[in-house]
Amino acid sequence: FGRAFDNLSMVSELGHRITVLLPNKSDDSWCNKECFDRITGLGVEVYDGDQGHWEQYARKFIQLYDIVYISRPAIFKRTYHQWQEIYRKHSFTLIYDCEALWYKRDQMLLSLVQSGDISDFPGGMDYLGLMGSGMDVELVNLEISHVEEVELNLIQMADTVLAVSDTEIEIISDALPRTEAWTIGHTMSIDESIVARGYFKRRNGILFVASFNNMMYYNGDAIWYFLTKVYPLVLMESKSRIPITIAGRMIPAELRGLVRKTKFLYDNVSFEDSVNDLNDLYDNARVVIAPHLYGSGIQYKVSEAFALGVPTVMSKFTANGFSIKSRDHVGCVGESVQAIKTCIVELHENEETWNMVRDRQLDFIRDTHNRKHTVEIWDNVIQTNLKRIRDKRKEGDTHKMEHSLLRGTLINEVTEPCPEGEKYYSLKYPDVDAAIKLYGRFDSMFAHYKETGMQEGRKYLCFFKGGNRSESLQG
């Protein structure tokens, strides 16, 4: 929500009319009442699902709009068919904020699983469970390749693509050289009144902030790693008690269970679920942690902690997203379990180091998270797209069928069974395997997929024989 709100705020600041389409106001998984009120407070019109399906509004009023802005691959993947139909009625230019390349997370996770570095981490158990039941690395790579293909095809459907860092833009440009891609990074303003309250002595403890959505993937694995590998060493070495607060939306049962059954964690760990205002937590913490071992993009919560003047301990991976090196002393970068432990103990116990790291973090925000500069980029993105759609509309309907949105597809076009598909499907969906063996209604996994599985959203993956569709689409 932080990035989405910041982008809405900057575009609104440029004087453009904005309508946000929400799937269902009653379902606050994306936007709760506070979020809703903040968006409308910008002067932005919000059409929520309680007034009718978003697609009804889009079809009825699309002629009033020049630009459609879609954020994140999950939303674009779920709605691209509807946008194709809407485009046929009235053309627009499409800006797609992919934010980060999510398939990169899966590639890193598989590498960590294979190396044994996170063999006991819940977020990696899906891969481990599948491989343990017979799914080999080749099939897991096939699944990751499918995710990659979907993400690249989504990128190609857009006129303009946005990403959160130059690293993502470089990857996109290497894979799809003809893509118009811009970096829209995080923006942060420094509230000097809040920073001024950040005295060392009145603070205590560690803070971890994340959105979990009841899943251990990514953020869950990061704090699991910290609690099981790093935190015991912190408690042994520190001169005083260093408690930890875990704050986030829909904290998974696995984390709560780990803390309940482990005495040293039960005595020192507290949870804050779905906190509306994090400022008090930041205001009282002496150290923030971001110990992630895999992911993509750059972490909004790290930028937030920097801007609020709370020294932050990061894994090497987290720091790399910001192009921060350990020698920069922007935050404290730990390249190993021991190094992360040392960072925390030093920052928690040494006021001079704490102040030095804090000041460098604030300087980093001033230099790299400049809102005025990002507003200028947004202005260039919007003006480029306004000119594009006006030029296209002058051409009449002849340009419409040429648009990459209409030529795009995410359907895995499997037309016949394949050995890897049969194996993948039976391991991925053991309920189908059991039903076929018991009732014999289908003679193969492919037969189930064609009649039922496709509609249920199940995947049947074969090694693609005809080259990379992502390349052929752009070429």
N, C-alpha and C positions, 0 to 999 in steps of 0.2 A: 504494500500500500504506500510506503514512503516514496518510492520512485514514481509510482503512478501519480500520486498527489503532486509531487514536485513538478512533473511534466505538465499536468493540467494547469497548475498555478502559473508556470512560465508562459504557456501559450495564451492563457487568459490575460496575462499582463500585456501581451502584444496586441490586445484589442480584438481578438477573434471570437466569434460566437461558437460555443462548444455545447454539444449535447452528449451526455454519457448514457449509454444503454446498459442497464443492469439486468441480469437474467431473472432475478426474483428478489424483491426487497425483503420478503419474509425469510429468505435464506441468507443469513448474514455471513456466510463463509468467506465471501470476498470483501463485503463492505457492511459493517455494522452501523448502528445509529450515529455514533460519533463520526465515523468516516463519511456517512451520508451528509451529516450537517456541515462538516468541513468543506466538502465539495460544493454544496449549494451556497456556502458562505463566500465562495469565489465569484459568485454570479453565474455559475455554470448550471445549465438545465440538466436535470437528471430524470430519465425515464426508466422507472423500475418495473419489474415483471408483474407487480400487482395491478398495474394499469393495463396489462395485456402483454403478449409476447413481444420481445424486442424486435423480432423480424417483421411483425405487423407495422410497427412504427417506421422501421427502415424502408420498407416497401412503399409506404404511403407518402413519406416526406423526403425521400432520397434526393429529389430534384432541388431541394433547398441547400444541399451540401456539395462542397467541392472536394473535400478530403475525408477519407475514412482512415482512422488510426486504430490499429489492433495491437494489443499488448500480450506478449508471451505465446509460446508455441501451442500450449494446451487449448487456449481459447481460439486461436486461428484454425487449428486442426479441426476443432469441433464445429466451426461455423463457416468454413470456406465454401462449402456447397451453396449455402444460402447467399453468401456474398457474390458468388458467380451469377446466380439468378437475378439478384438485385442489380448487378452491373449491366446485365442485358437490358434492363428497363431504363436505366439512366447511368451514364458513365461517371466515374469519379477517379481520383488518384488515390492510391493505397500506400500508407506508411505503416510499416510493420516493425514494432519494437521487439526484437527477439530477446533483448536484454543480454543473454549469455547463451552459449552453445551447450545445451544440456547433455548431449551425447558424450561430450568430453568428460563429464562427471562419471558416466558409466564406464568409459574406457579406463579412467584412473582407478575406479573401484575394482574392476576386474584385475588390473595389474596388481593392486594391493592384495586382493584375495589370493591370486596365484603365488605371490611372494611369501604369503603366510603372515604378513604384517598385521592384518586385521582378521585373522581366522576365527576369532571369537566375538566379532562385532555383529550385533543384530542386523544392521543395515546391509551387510554383505551376505546374510544367510540365504537370501533368495538365490543368489548365484551359487553359493556353496551347496544348498539343498538340491538344486537342479543338477549340478555336476555330481553330487554324491549319489543321486538316483540314476545316473547314467548319461546325463547331458555333458558332452565333452566341450572343451574350450572352443572348438570350431563352431559348434552350434550357438554358444553364448555370444561369440563374435558376430555370428549371423544376425542375432537379435539386435545387438548394438548397431550393426551396419544398417539395419532396418530403421532404427531411430534416427540415425544420421541422415539417411536418405529422406525421411519425412521432413526433418528440419531444413535440409538444403532445398527441398522442393517448395516448402513454405516461403523461404527467402526469395526464391525465384518468382513467386506469384506477385510480389510487391513491386511498386515503383521505386520506393526508397526503403532501406533497411537501417534500423538503429541498433546499436549495441552499446554496452556499458563501458567498454574499455578498448583501447587501441589493440590489445592482444586479440580480442574477438574479431575486430575489423580486419586484422591481418590474416587470420584464419579464413574468414569469409572471402576476402579478396583473392587469396591463393586458390581456394576451391572453385570460386565463381568470379572470374576476373571482370565480368561485365556488370556486376552488381553495383548499384549506387548505394554506398554505405557511409554512415556518419557515426561518430562517437558522441553519444550523449551520456556523460558521466554523472555521478552523484553531485548534487550541489548542497552545500552546508553553509549556513551563516552562524557566526559565533556570537552568542548572547553573553556579552561581557559581564552582566549582572550575575548570571549563573556561574560563569567561570570564576568570578571573584569569590564565590562561596566555597571554592574547591580546596580548602585547607587540608593538609595532609593528616593532622593529628585527630581531627574529628571524624575521619572516615575509617572504615574497617571492612575487611573481607573481599571476596572475589565475586564478580557478577558475570553470568553467562546469559545472553539474550538471544532468542531464536524463535522462529515459527516452526512448529513440529507437525501440526495437522495429524497427530496420533501416529506418526511414522518415525522409525529410527533411521531411515535413509538420510545421509548427509549430516544434518545438524545433530540428530540422535547419536550417530556414530562418533561425531566430534566430542560430545560431552561424555560419552561412554569411554572413549579413549582417555580423556582427561581424568575421569573419576577412578578408572581401574589401573592406569599406568603412571600418571603424573602425580595426582593428589596425595597418594600415600607417601611419596617422597617429600612433598611439600610439608606435610604434617610432621614428618620425622625431623626435618631440618629447621623448621621455623622456631623462633624463640618464643612466640606467643601463638595462641589459637588463631587460625585463619579460616573462618567459615566461608561457605559458598552459597550463593543464591542462584537458582536456575529459574529464569523467567521466560515465558513464552506461551504461545497459543496452542491449546490442545496437547499438553505434555503427555508423551506415551506412557502406557502402563508399564512397559519394560523398564523405564528409568525409575519410576516410583518403586517398582518391585526390587530393583537392584539396591536402592537406598534402604528400603525396609529390612532387607535380609543381611545387610552389611553394617556391623555396629559402628565402625568409625565414620561411615557415611551418614548413618542415621543420626549420629550425634552432631554432625557439622553441616549437613545439607538441608536447605529449605527450598520449597517450590512456590512460585508465584505464577498462577495460571491466568492467561488472558487479561493482563494488566492494561488498563486504558491509558494511564499516564506513567511512562517509565522514568520521568525526570527525578522522582524521589529516590528510585533505586540507583540511578547513576550518581545522584548527589551524595549518596552514603557509601558507595563502593570505593575501595582504594585501588582496585585493579579490575579491569575487564579482560576476559580471555576470548580468543578465537582460535582454538586448537585444531582446525579442520585439516584432514589428510587428503581430501579430494573435493572437487567442485568445479565451478566455472564462474567467470565474471569476477566482480569485486563485491565485498560484503557491505551492505548498507549500514549494518549495525556497527561495524568497525569505524566507518566514516562518522557515524553519530557519536560514538564514544570519544573519538578524537576531538570533535567539535565541542563536546561538553567538558573537555579538559580532564578526562579520566585515562591515565596511562594504561595501555593495552598490550597484552602479551599475545603474540601471534605465532602460529606455526610458520615454517618456511613457505609452505604452499599458500597460506593466506596472504603473507607479505608479498609474494611474487605477483599476486593480482594487482597490487598497488605499485609494483616496481620498486619496492622498498628492500634495501639490503640491511643486514644486521649492523654494518658499520655506520649506517645513517643515524642510528639511535632515534628513529621515528618509531615509537612503540619499542617493544623489545621482542626480537625475533629469535625463537628457539628452533634449532635445526634437529633437535633430538629430545627424548624424554628428559634427560638430565639438564639440557639447556633451557627447556621450558620451565622446569622446576626452579632453576637458578634465577631466571628472569623474575618469576613470581616472588620468591623470597627476597630478592634484592629490592624490588619495587615496593614491596609491602613493608619492609623494615628500614629502608634508607631514604630519608626525606630529601636529601640532596639529589639523589638519582631520580626520585619520583618527580621532583620539580623540573629537572632538566628534560626528561622524556616528555612530560606534559607540555612544556613550552615548545618543544620541537614538533609535537603532534599538531598544536595549534598553528604553528607556522606552515606546516604541510597543508592543512585545510585552507588557509588563506591563499596559498600558492596554486593548489590543484583543484579546489572545489568551488571555483569562483562562479557565482550565480550570473553575474553580468555577462561574462564570457559565454556561458551556456545559453543564456537568452539570445545572444547574437547568433549562435549556431542554430537554435530553433527558428529564428527569423529567416535565416538562409534556407533551411529545410522547407519551411512553409512557402516562402516566395518561389522557390524552385518548383514546387509541386503545383502551386496556383498557376504559374505560367504554363506548366505542362498540360494541365487539364483544359485551360482556355484554348491553347493551341490545338489540342485534340478535338475539342468541341467544334472548332471552326471547320474541321475536316468532315464533320457530319458523322454518320454511322459507319463509314468505311473502316475506321480504325478499330472499332470495337472488338471484332473477332481476332484481331492481332494481339490483344492484350494477354500478357502471360498469365493473368489470373484465370482466364477462361481456358487456357491450354493446360493448366496445372492439374495434377491428380496425385492423390496420396494412396490410392488403392493398390494393394499388392496384387498384381495381376497374375495370379497362379491359375493356370488353366488345366493342369493335370497333376497327378500325385508325383511326389519325389521322395526318395529314401530319407533325406534329412528332414523333410516336412512331416513325414509319418512319425519319426522319432521325436522331433521337437514337440509336436502336438500332443502326443501321448504323455510326455514328461511334464509339459506345461499345464495340461488339463487332465489330471488323473481320473477325474470324475467321468469324463468321456470314455477313457480307456476302459474303466470298470463297466460302464454301461454297454459298450460295444461287446465286451466279452460275455456279459450276462444275458443280454437280450438279442444281440446279433442283428439289430435293425439296420446298421450300416456295416458295409464290408471293409471300410477303411476310414482312417482319420480324415482323409481328404473328402470323402463322401459326406461325413458329418459337417465339415467346414463349409462345403458348398451349400448344403441345405439349411443348416442351422447356425453353425459357428460364426459365419461372416456377420449375420444379423446381430449376434450376441456380442460382437466386438472382439472375438477371439482371433488369434493370428496363426496362419499356416505359412511358414517361410521356407522357400527353396533358394538355393544358390542361383542368383540371376545369371542367365546364360547370355543375354544380349547386350552386355556392357552396362555402364552406369546410366540410369535414366536421368539422373540429375544433370549429367554432362550433356546428354542428348537434348534435353529440354532447353538448355541455354544455348546450345550450339545451333 
